[in-house]
Amino acid sequence: YVAVSAGQIVDATGRALTAPKERIQVYELIFAANFDSQNGRHTESLRKLQQAEKTEPQSITIQYLTALNYYRLRDYGRARERFQTVLQLDPKNSLATYYLGVCQLETGSLDAAIASFRQTLSLDPSNFVAAYNLGATYTRQKRADDALAAFLEATKILPEYAEAHAALGELYLYQKRVDDAVRELEKAVALNPALRRAHYQLGQAYTALGLSEKAQRELELAKEP
């Protein structure tokens, strides 16, 4: 809903709407900033977004792209602040919630990261990476059973997710559930033979089962560049 107040076009909250010409300029800046970001020019992208933000400070797109640039620059503190701003404007934005969780994980706020990853999965149950990162966060807290449940959820969402099978196998090996470990680690290296850590863990599991030839082969594969 819009209205006219003191000669200006305003929205339902009384905020003046941007003039059409200025709005076009903002869209052009956003388009150019997105192109820069996708091509790795994050600082240049941020410069354009800062210019656009002066005209449209409540733009979800501007706030999200700004956060994403900081994230890609590994400036997790600033990225975290911007993703929080996005969520103030759009509380059900599942991608912003996910990336907020990653920033919280990277900055050591593990409980907050867990809450964000769980919220992400409630908003988007297909986000297998959120399930994996939830498991990784639980692992850092030494909550093995919770981590197993999260990694299992990741493999249910995407059965071909090699890294999740590898994480499951490593946890099973830690719990001395060697047969379960072998099953998951074999899946992991079959799906992605380049996972050297999974080859190493599989070698350890074969060793525990007395399968020395298989163990030696996996340990050799783990050393390959």
C-alpha positions as CSV (number, residue, x, y, z in Angstrom):
1,Y,0.0,0.0,0.0
2,V,1.3,3.5,-0.8
3,A,0.1,7.0,-0.2
4,V,1.1,10.5,-0.8
5,S,2.5,12.5,2.2
6,A,3.9,16.1,1.9
7,G,4.4,15.6,-1.9
8,Q,6.2,12.3,-1.5
9,I,5.1,8.7,-2.3
10,V,5.3,6.7,1.0
11,D,4.6,3.1,1.9
12,A,2.3,1.8,4.7
13,T,5.0,2.6,7.4
14,G,5.4,6.2,6.2
15,R,8.8,5.6,4.7
16,A,9.4,7.5,1.5
17,L,9.7,5.3,-1.5
18,T,12.7,5.6,-3.8
19,A,12.1,7.6,-7.0
20,P,11.9,5.5,-10.1
21,K,15.1,6.8,-11.6
22,E,17.0,6.2,-8.3
23,R,15.5,2.7,-8.1
24,I,16.8,1.9,-11.6
25,Q,20.3,3.0,-10.5
26,V,20.1,0.8,-7.5
27,Y,19.1,-2.2,-9.6
28,E,22.0,-1.6,-11.9
29,L,24.4,-1.4,-8.9
30,I,23.0,-4.6,-7.5
31,F,23.3,-6.4,-10.8
32,A,26.9,-5.2,-11.2
33,A,27.7,-6.1,-7.6
34,N,26.4,-9.6,-8.0
35,F,28.4,-10.0,-11.2
36,D,31.6,-8.8,-9.4
37,S,30.9,-11.2,-6.5
38,Q,30.4,-14.2,-8.7
39,N,33.7,-13.5,-10.4
40,G,35.7,-13.1,-7.2
41,R,35.8,-9.3,-7.0
42,H,34.3,-9.1,-3.6
43,T,35.8,-5.8,-2.5
44,E,34.6,-4.1,-5.7
45,S,31.2,-5.7,-5.2
46,L,31.0,-4.4,-1.6
47,R,31.8,-0.9,-2.9
48,K,28.8,-1.0,-5.2
49,L,26.6,-2.4,-2.6
50,Q,27.5,0.3,-0.1
51,Q,26.5,2.9,-2.7
52,A,23.2,1.1,-3.3
53,E,22.5,0.8,0.4
54,K,22.5,4.6,0.8
55,T,19.3,4.6,-1.3
56,E,17.8,1.3,-0.2
57,P,19.0,0.5,3.4
58,Q,16.2,-2.0,3.9
59,S,16.8,-4.0,0.8
60,I,17.1,-7.7,1.6
61,T,19.0,-8.3,-1.6
62,I,21.6,-5.7,-0.7
63,Q,22.0,-6.9,2.8
64,Y,22.3,-10.6,1.7
65,L,24.9,-9.9,-1.0
66,T,26.9,-7.8,1.4
67,A,26.9,-10.6,3.9
68,L,27.9,-13.1,1.2
69,N,30.8,-11.0,0.1
70,Y,32.1,-10.7,3.7
71,Y,31.6,-14.5,4.0
72,R,33.6,-15.2,0.9
73,L,36.3,-12.9,2.2
74,R,36.3,-15.0,5.4
75,D,35.4,-11.9,7.4
76,Y,33.0,-14.0,9.5
77,G,32.3,-11.3,12.1
78,R,31.0,-8.8,9.6
79,A,29.2,-11.5,7.6
80,R,27.5,-12.7,10.8
81,E,26.2,-9.2,11.5
82,R,24.9,-8.8,8.0
83,F,23.2,-12.2,7.9
84,Q,21.5,-11.2,11.2
85,T,20.3,-8.1,9.5
86,V,18.8,-10.1,6.7
87,L,17.0,-12.3,9.2
88,Q,15.6,-9.3,10.9
89,L,14.1,-8.3,7.5
90,D,13.2,-11.9,6.5
91,P,13.1,-14.3,9.4
92,K,12.4,-17.3,7.2
93,N,15.3,-16.9,4.9
94,S,16.8,-20.4,5.0
95,L,20.0,-19.5,3.2
96,A,20.8,-16.6,5.5
97,T,20.1,-18.8,8.5
98,Y,22.5,-21.5,7.1
99,Y,25.3,-19.0,6.4
100,L,24.8,-17.4,9.8
101,G,25.3,-20.9,11.3
102,V,28.6,-21.3,9.4
103,C,29.8,-17.9,10.6
104,Q,28.9,-18.8,14.2
105,L,30.8,-22.1,13.8
106,E,33.8,-20.3,12.3
107,T,33.8,-17.8,15.2
108,G,33.5,-20.4,17.9
109,S,29.9,-19.8,18.9
110,L,29.0,-23.5,18.8
111,D,25.6,-23.4,20.6
112,A,24.4,-20.6,18.4
113,A,25.6,-22.5,15.3
114,I,23.7,-25.6,16.4
115,A,20.5,-23.5,16.8
116,S,21.0,-21.9,13.3
117,F,21.6,-25.3,11.6
118,R,18.6,-26.8,13.2
119,Q,16.5,-23.8,12.2
120,T,17.8,-24.1,8.7
121,L,16.7,-27.7,8.5
122,S,13.3,-26.8,9.8
123,L,13.0,-24.2,7.1
124,D,14.6,-26.3,4.4
125,P,14.7,-30.1,5.2
126,S,16.6,-30.7,1.9
127,N,19.7,-28.8,3.0
128,F,22.1,-31.7,3.4
129,V,25.1,-29.5,4.1
130,A,23.3,-27.9,7.1
131,A,22.8,-31.5,8.5
132,Y,26.5,-32.2,7.9
133,N,27.6,-29.0,9.6
134,L,25.3,-29.7,12.5
135,G,27.1,-33.0,12.9
136,A,30.5,-31.4,12.6
137,T,29.5,-28.9,15.3
138,Y,28.3,-31.6,17.6
139,T,31.6,-33.4,17.0
140,R,33.5,-30.4,18.2
141,Q,31.4,-30.5,21.3
142,K,32.2,-34.2,21.7
143,R,28.5,-35.0,21.5
144,A,29.0,-38.2,19.5
145,D,25.4,-39.5,19.5
146,D,24.0,-36.2,18.4
147,A,26.7,-36.0,15.7
148,L,25.8,-39.5,14.4
149,A,22.2,-38.6,14.1
150,A,23.0,-35.4,12.2
151,F,25.4,-37.2,9.8
152,L,22.8,-40.0,9.3
153,E,20.3,-37.3,8.4
154,A,22.7,-35.9,5.8
155,T,23.1,-39.3,4.2
156,K,19.3,-39.7,4.1
157,I,18.8,-36.4,2.4
158,L,21.6,-37.1,-0.1
159,P,22.7,-40.8,-0.1
160,E,25.6,-39.9,-2.5
161,Y,27.2,-37.5,0.0
162,A,30.6,-39.0,0.5
163,E,31.8,-36.7,3.2
164,A,28.9,-37.5,5.4
165,H,29.5,-41.3,5.0
166,A,33.2,-40.6,5.9
167,A,32.2,-38.7,9.0
168,L,29.9,-41.5,10.1
169,G,32.6,-44.0,9.5
170,E,35.1,-42.1,11.6
171,L,32.7,-41.7,14.5
172,Y,31.8,-45.4,14.3
173,L,35.5,-46.3,14.4
174,Y,35.9,-44.0,17.4
175,Q,33.1,-45.9,19.2
176,K,34.7,-49.2,18.2
177,R,31.8,-50.1,16.0
178,V,34.2,-51.4,13.4
179,D,31.8,-53.2,11.1
180,D,29.6,-50.1,10.9
181,A,32.7,-48.0,10.3
182,V,33.9,-50.2,7.4
183,R,30.4,-50.1,5.8
184,E,30.3,-46.3,5.8
185,L,34.0,-45.7,4.9
186,E,33.7,-48.1,2.0
187,K,30.8,-46.1,0.7
188,A,32.7,-42.9,1.2
189,V,35.8,-43.9,-0.9
190,A,33.6,-45.6,-3.5
191,L,31.7,-42.3,-4.0
192,N,34.8,-40.1,-3.8
193,P,38.1,-41.9,-4.1
194,A,40.0,-38.6,-3.4
195,L,39.0,-38.6,0.3
196,R,42.4,-39.5,1.7
197,R,41.3,-39.2,5.3
198,A,38.6,-41.8,4.6
199,H,41.1,-44.1,3.1
200,Y,43.3,-43.8,6.2
201,Q,40.3,-44.4,8.5
202,L,39.3,-47.4,6.4
203,G,42.8,-48.7,6.7
204,Q,42.6,-48.4,10.5
205,A,39.3,-50.3,10.5
206,Y,40.6,-53.1,8.3
207,T,43.6,-53.3,10.7
208,A,41.2,-53.7,13.6
209,L,39.5,-56.6,11.8
210,G,42.9,-58.3,11.0
211,L,42.6,-57.6,7.3
212,S,46.2,-56.6,6.8
213,E,46.4,-56.6,3.0
214,K,43.3,-54.4,2.6
215,A,44.5,-52.2,5.4
216,Q,47.9,-51.7,3.7
217,R,46.2,-50.9,0.4
218,E,44.0,-48.2,2.0
219,L,46.9,-46.7,3.9
220,E,48.9,-46.4,0.7
221,L,45.9,-44.7,-1.0
222,A,45.8,-42.3,1.8
223,K,49.3,-41.1,1.0
224,E,48.7,-40.5,-2.6
225,P,48.6,-36.8,-3.6
